[in-house]
Structure formats: structure tokens, C-alpha cells
Amino acid sequence: MLAVKVLRTINNNVVICLDNNNNEVVAFGKGIGFNKKVNEKIELKNIDRTYYKVKPEYVDMVAYIPQEVFDVAVKITDYCRIVLNKSINPNTAFTLADHINFAIKRHQEKIDMSLPIIKDIEHLYENEYDVGLFGLKMIEKILNVKLPNIEAGMIALHIVNAEMTTVGNVDKKNEDMILDIVKIIEKYLNIKIDKNSSNYSRFVSHMNYLFIRGNKNKYIFSKNSEIYSSLVNSYPETNKVVERITIYLEDALRSALSNDEKLYLILHVNRLCTREDCENNQ
């Protein structure tokens, strides 16, 4: 019998397994995790899809993302491989599903967003932008949600980032800046951030996209001034930290952050500081 061995069940449809070569693999299939215990076997014929070399924090995202949203992300990444004719980082389907899920919630809450570098993306990353447009069609067709065209640009940025990660061309400067920013957060909020958490992965992704916008001096501008003011008043301590991060970034990127960029920083820093993602050192 061709089968894999269960290591951990994420939900009824997703299981972390060991294959016959003792390689860890994330397996997807309808009901394959139902009542499964460690070391039990799952026949390969019951598995629809497998992913290797997926970061644990990305796997954990699946537990909080609707299956249909993940299915859409898979369709987009499959289409991406065809259009670009190259391999894509195995984490992409997971991070893209998380982004789509968040984009839908943002749309439902009527939070507007602009992306000044959208025209640059269309011209510089034409194929990736085509993937983004395909993604919007799939989201509308399968999830019955019509997202604005700006999200095609955001999906394209996800794909660009996935390509960079695949070839190992991750900017060391960006990594160093993220570590510096984490130190600022930990110091002034007196916490220790869990770098294995899904919220930290989201934070890193957000910062990488912010760096892309910053290097082009084309930050997010939208109509969210009331939301920004509300967040500043609701989270004064987080805002103080974000202002310190802003000083650091404006010096590093040689450009001034918009209030909208600071709005998203407040949201992401708050997500980092949920109980499960950090420990208070007091």
C-alpha cells in the first residue's frame, strides 16, 4: 500500500505527514485528517495535493482560512506556474491565501486602499500582473466577491516576492531592517516576539512590500484618515512605537511615510502583540 504517515493533523482536510523517504510533507485531501492519530497511515489515493518545504507558521495559517479561499489561492499559483513557466516558492499558496482572506475582510469593512506603484507593477511585472487579474476573476467566480483592481497589483507583488525567494535573491538589507524594527518593538513594548508565529510571517511580508514602495517613494495613500486617527487614539502605546519605527524607516529609505502606511504598521504591530505571539517581560 502506497501511503504517508501522520505527524500532525491541522484540520479534517490538511495533515502534516512523513513520506516514504522520511521527508515532511503537507498533504491536502477531503477528510484525510478526520480522527487521524500520530503514526496512522493515509493512502496516497486519498491525497489531492502535497507541499514540501513549507514553513510551520504558514501551515498553521490553514486552520484559520476557509478551505474555499485556500482553493482559490492554489488555482492562482497553478496558473502562475503556467504563465511564468518557472518554479514558485512552496509557501506562496499559503501566504497568498492569507492575503486574499484579509483583502476580503478589508473589502467587507469598506477600508479603501490605494497603491501608487500600480502602474509600475503593470509595466515592470506584466506577467505577474496578469496572474493578479486572473486571481480577481477566480475570487469573484468562486467566492462571489468582487475586489478592486488594486488587488491585482497586490497579488502580483506576492508573486514577485515568491520568485525572489525561490532563487534565493532575498535582500539582506531588508532582513537587517526587519530585525532592527523588531528590536524597536520588543524594546519599547517590553515584549519578546515569537518569530515562528503566523502573525510574524504576515508582518515580514508586509514590511517587504513596504520596502518596495519606499524604494520607489510611492507609498499607500487612501481615504482612511478617520480610521488612522481612531487607531492612534485607541492604541497610543502602539502608535508611539510606530512613530519610532517611522523615524527609523524614513532615515533608511530616505522618504516620508504616509499616514496610511503608519495605519497598517499599527495594525501589524498589534497583531504581533497578541497573547499567543509574544511574551510580556515585565
WOJO-V665126 format. One record per residue. N is the residue number from 1. RES is the residue in three letters. PSI is psi in degrees with one decimal (NA if undefined). OMEGA is omega in whole degrees, 0 to 359 (NA if undefined). D_FIRST is the distance of its C-alpha to the first C-alpha in Angstrom with 1 decimal. Layout:
{{N,RES,PSI,OMEGA,D_FIRST} {N,RES,PSI,OMEGA,D_FIRST}}
//
This chain:
{{1,MET,125.8,176,0.0} {2,LEU,119.0,186,3.8} {3,ALA,165.9,173,6.1} {4,VAL,160.1,184,9.7} {5,LYS,134.2,183,11.9} {6,VAL,128.6,172,15.0} {7,LEU,-45.7,182,18.4} {8,ARG,138.4,178,20.7} {9,THR,126.8,177,21.0} {10,ILE,-49.3,173,23.8} {11,ASN,-170.1,184,23.9} {12,ASN,-22.9,186,21.9} {13,ASN,-2.6,184,20.8} {14,VAL,128.0,182,20.6} {15,VAL,139.0,172,18.6} {16,ILE,127.5,187,19.0} {17,CYS,171.9,169,15.8} {18,LEU,130.8,177,14.8} {19,ASP,-173.9,184,12.6} {20,ASN,-16.7,178,11.2} {21,ASN,14.6,180,14.9} {22,ASN,29.0,173,16.2} {23,ASN,137.5,179,17.9} {24,GLU,135.8,182,18.9} {25,VAL,143.0,175,18.1} {26,VAL,118.1,184,19.4} {27,ALA,137.2,178,17.0} {28,PHE,138.9,177,18.6} {29,GLY,144.7,184,17.5} {30,LYS,116.3,175,19.3} {31,GLY,7.5,185,18.9} {32,ILE,-18.0,180,15.9} {33,GLY,-3.0,185,18.3} {34,PHE,118.8,178,19.8} {35,ASN,21.9,180,20.2} {36,LYS,139.2,179,17.5} {37,LYS,163.7,180,18.5} {38,VAL,135.8,178,18.2} {39,ASN,-5.1,172,15.1} {40,GLU,158.1,182,13.1} {41,LYS,147.8,175,9.7} {42,ILE,124.5,180,9.6} {43,GLU,140.9,182,7.1} {44,LEU,-29.8,182,8.6} {45,LYS,-18.8,180,9.8} {46,ASN,-3.7,183,12.0} {47,ILE,127.9,182,13.6} {48,ASP,-34.2,187,16.8} {49,ARG,146.2,178,18.1} {50,THR,150.6,177,17.9} {51,TYR,130.7,176,20.9} {52,TYR,157.3,174,21.4} {53,LYS,40.2,177,24.7} {54,VAL,132.6,179,25.9} {55,LYS,138.9,183,28.7} {56,PRO,-39.2,182,28.0} {57,GLU,-29.4,178,31.2} {58,TYR,-36.8,178,30.1} {59,VAL,-41.4,182,26.8} {60,ASP,-23.5,177,29.0} {61,MET,-33.4,186,31.0} {62,VAL,-32.3,182,28.3} {63,ALA,-21.6,184,29.1} {64,TYR,1.2,182,32.6} {65,ILE,130.1,178,32.1} {66,PRO,141.1,183,31.6} {67,GLN,-38.5,182,28.3} {68,GLU,-29.9,177,30.4} {69,VAL,-42.9,178,32.3} {70,PHE,-38.5,179,29.2} {71,ASP,-38.8,178,28.0} {72,VAL,-42.9,179,31.5} {73,ALA,-38.0,178,31.2} {74,VAL,-44.3,179,28.0} {75,LYS,-39.1,181,29.7} {76,ILE,-44.0,180,32.7} {77,THR,-34.1,176,30.8} {78,ASP,-44.4,178,28.9} {79,TYR,-37.5,179,32.3} {80,CYS,-44.3,180,33.7} {81,ARG,-36.0,180,31.4} {82,ILE,-47.0,183,32.6} {83,VAL,-44.0,183,36.2} {84,LEU,-19.4,180,36.4} {85,ASN,45.7,178,34.0} {86,LYS,163.7,180,33.0} {87,SER,150.2,180,30.3} {88,ILE,143.7,179,30.9} {89,ASN,131.4,183,30.5} {90,PRO,-18.6,179,27.1} {91,ASN,-12.9,190,29.3} {92,THR,-44.2,181,31.3} {93,ALA,-35.7,182,29.4} {94,PHE,-48.4,181,29.8} {95,THR,-34.8,179,33.5} {96,LEU,-40.0,177,34.3} {97,ALA,-42.1,178,32.9} {98,ASP,-42.5,179,35.0} {99,HIS,-45.5,181,38.0} {100,ILE,-42.8,179,37.7} {101,ASN,-43.6,180,37.4} {102,PHE,-39.5,180,40.6} {103,ALA,-39.4,179,42.4} {104,ILE,-43.5,178,41.9} {105,LYS,-42.3,179,43.3} {106,ARG,-41.4,179,46.2} {107,HIS,-42.5,180,46.9} {108,GLN,-31.3,179,47.0} {109,GLU,3.7,177,49.4} {110,LYS,38.2,174,51.5} {111,ILE,112.1,181,51.5} {112,ASP,154.6,181,52.7} {113,MET,141.4,175,51.7} {114,SER,156.2,180,53.0} {115,LEU,93.5,185,51.7} {116,PRO,-25.7,182,54.7} {117,ILE,15.7,183,52.5} {118,ILE,-40.9,180,50.9} {119,LYS,-37.9,177,53.0} {120,ASP,-41.8,180,52.1} {121,ILE,-43.7,181,48.4} {122,GLU,-39.6,184,49.0} {123,HIS,-41.3,184,50.7} {124,LEU,-32.7,183,49.0} {125,TYR,61.8,186,45.4} {126,GLU,-45.2,182,45.7} {127,ASN,-41.4,179,42.1} {128,GLU,-36.7,178,40.9} {129,TYR,-35.5,175,43.4} {130,ASP,-39.0,176,42.1} {131,VAL,-40.8,179,38.7} {132,GLY,-42.8,178,40.6} {133,LEU,-40.2,176,42.3} {134,PHE,-40.8,179,39.0} {135,GLY,-42.6,179,37.8} {136,LEU,-38.2,179,40.8} {137,LYS,-41.6,180,40.2} {138,MET,-39.3,180,36.6} {139,ILE,-42.0,179,37.9} {140,GLU,-42.2,184,40.6} {141,LYS,-45.1,187,38.4} {142,ILE,-39.2,184,35.4} {143,LEU,-7.0,179,37.1} {144,ASN,39.7,177,40.6} {145,VAL,124.2,181,42.3} {146,LYS,102.6,180,44.8} {147,LEU,153.0,179,45.1} {148,PRO,159.0,183,48.1} {149,ASN,-22.4,179,47.8} {150,ILE,-29.2,181,48.2} {151,GLU,-22.2,174,44.5} {152,ALA,-38.4,177,43.6} {153,GLY,-38.3,179,45.3} {154,MET,-40.1,177,43.5} {155,ILE,-41.2,178,40.1} {156,ALA,-41.1,178,41.4} {157,LEU,-36.9,176,42.2} {158,HIS,-43.7,181,38.7} {159,ILE,-42.2,178,37.4} {160,VAL,-44.7,179,40.2} {161,ASN,-38.8,179,39.2} {162,ALA,-39.5,178,35.5} {163,GLU,-43.1,180,36.7} {164,MET,-42.5,181,38.9} {165,THR,-35.7,182,36.2} {166,THR,-42.1,183,33.8} {167,VAL,3.5,177,36.4} {168,GLY,17.4,183,37.4} {169,ASN,49.2,180,40.9} {170,VAL,129.3,184,41.3} {171,ASP,117.0,181,45.0} {172,LYS,-35.1,179,45.9} {173,LYS,-42.8,179,49.0} {174,ASN,-42.6,178,47.1} {175,GLU,-43.5,180,44.9} {176,ASP,-39.9,179,48.1} {177,MET,-40.6,179,49.8} {178,ILE,-42.3,179,46.9} {179,LEU,-37.9,177,47.1} {180,ASP,-41.5,181,50.9} {181,ILE,-39.3,177,50.6} {182,VAL,-40.0,178,48.1} {183,LYS,-39.3,178,50.8} {184,ILE,-46.1,181,53.4} {185,ILE,-47.2,182,51.4} {186,GLU,-39.4,182,50.6} {187,LYS,-49.5,188,54.2} {188,TYR,-16.7,173,56.0} {189,LEU,-2.2,177,53.7} {190,ASN,52.8,181,53.3} {191,ILE,168.9,173,49.5} {192,LYS,115.5,185,46.4} {193,ILE,136.2,177,43.9} {194,ASP,107.8,184,40.2} {195,LYS,-1.4,176,39.0} {196,ASN,0.7,184,35.3} {197,SER,156.9,178,36.1} {198,SER,-33.4,179,35.3} {199,ASN,-33.2,176,39.0} {200,TYR,-39.5,178,39.8} {201,SER,-40.8,177,37.4} {202,ARG,-41.2,180,39.3} {203,PHE,-45.3,179,42.5} {204,VAL,-43.6,179,41.7} {205,SER,-45.5,180,40.7} {206,HIS,-43.7,181,44.0} {207,MET,-38.2,179,46.0} {208,ASN,-40.2,178,44.6} {209,TYR,-35.7,177,45.6} {210,LEU,-39.0,179,49.0} {211,PHE,-39.2,178,49.6} {212,ILE,-46.6,180,49.0} {213,ARG,-40.7,182,51.6} {214,GLY,-40.2,180,53.9} {215,ASN,-23.4,177,54.0} {216,LYS,-1.8,183,55.2} {217,ASN,41.6,179,57.4} {218,LYS,82.5,185,56.0} {219,TYR,170.3,177,55.0} {220,ILE,130.3,172,53.9} {221,PHE,132.5,181,57.0} {222,SER,-161.6,184,56.8} {223,LYS,38.0,186,58.7} {224,ASN,27.7,184,57.3} {225,SER,-37.6,179,60.4} {226,GLU,-39.6,179,60.7} {227,ILE,-41.4,179,57.1} {228,TYR,-47.1,180,57.7} {229,SER,-39.2,179,60.9} {230,SER,-41.8,179,59.2} {231,LEU,-38.9,178,56.4} {232,VAL,-42.4,180,59.1} {233,ASN,-33.6,183,61.0} {234,SER,-30.5,183,57.9} {235,TYR,67.8,184,56.4} {236,PRO,-38.0,181,59.4} {237,GLU,-42.8,177,57.8} {238,THR,-40.9,180,54.8} {239,ASN,-39.1,178,57.3} {240,LYS,-41.1,178,59.3} {241,VAL,-43.7,179,56.2} {242,VAL,-35.7,177,55.5} {243,GLU,-37.0,176,59.1} {244,ARG,-40.6,177,58.6} {245,ILE,-39.3,180,55.4} {246,THR,-44.2,178,57.5} {247,ILE,-43.8,179,60.1} {248,TYR,-47.9,184,57.6} {249,LEU,-40.4,181,55.9} {250,GLU,-32.7,175,59.2} {251,ASP,-41.2,183,60.3} {252,ALA,-37.7,185,57.0} {253,LEU,-8.6,178,56.7} {254,ARG,38.8,177,60.4} {255,SER,152.6,184,60.3} {256,ALA,130.6,178,60.9} {257,LEU,143.4,174,58.1} {258,SER,163.0,177,58.6} {259,ASN,-28.6,179,58.6} {260,ASP,-38.5,176,55.5} {261,GLU,-39.7,179,53.6} {262,LYS,-32.9,176,54.9} {263,LEU,-48.9,182,53.8} {264,TYR,-30.6,176,50.2} {265,LEU,-42.2,178,50.6} {266,ILE,-44.4,180,51.8} {267,LEU,-45.0,183,48.8} {268,HIS,-37.7,177,46.3} {269,VAL,-39.4,177,48.2} {270,ASN,-39.9,179,48.2} {271,ARG,-35.8,177,44.4} {272,LEU,-28.1,188,44.2} {273,CYS,21.5,171,46.3} {274,THR,160.0,188,44.4} {275,ARG,-36.5,185,43.9} {276,GLU,-11.3,186,40.2} {277,ASP,-4.5,179,40.9} {278,CYS,162.7,178,43.9} {279,GLU,130.5,178,45.8} {280,ASN,130.8,184,49.5} {281,ASN,0.5,182,51.3} {282,GLN,NA,NA,54.4}}
//
